[in-house]
Every structure is written in C-alpha cells, then in structure tokens.
C-alpha cells in the first residue's frame, strides 16, 4: 500500500498460477520450495482467468494484459522486467529479500 500510495487488489493471471502449480509439483527441491511459498502468497490474490494461445508464453500474456490494463506488475524475472520497462509499465520487485521497490511511475 505504501509503495503505490493507493488502494489496489492484487491479481494473479491464470497462466502464471498454473505455472506455479507445476513448479511446486515437478521442480527441483529448491524450486518447489520457492513455488510453494509463491502459492501461499497467491492465496491473497484474486486469480483472473485469461486465454493463452499455444504460441504465447506466460510472459507474453503478462505483458499483453499489463499493457491493456495499464497496471504495474510484480516480478523478479529479469527478462520480464526488461520487456515491461520497454513499454513503460511500472514494475514492483523484491530487493534484498525483504523490501519491495517500484521502478517506474503509476
């Protein structure tokens, strides 16, 4: 709330949710732990169903929806952050494992 100075409802797009579920089941032990933690955090989000074509990656869907809705995206994925920066979408990311930071303006 303090980061963006306005009320918001966190959402998670369905392709990202399904990807987390797969990682929690089939990833390496470290990846499984991280995915389980992310899924616990996802319980605080509203999952929004979006269509994804076979050619699209999950990142493609996130970029497309963020651009349509003009909303910030929370991610630590380096490539996704760069793609979002290229189209002027604000990015929220975790810094030093304990602090959220906003890059861009809302």
Buried (B, 14 or more C-beta within 10 A) or exposed (E): EEBBEEEEEEBBBBBBBEBBEEBBEEBEEEEBEBBBEBBEEBEEBEBEEBEBEEEBEBBBBBBBBBBEEEEBBBBEBEEBBEBBEEEEBBBBBEEEEEEEEBEEEB
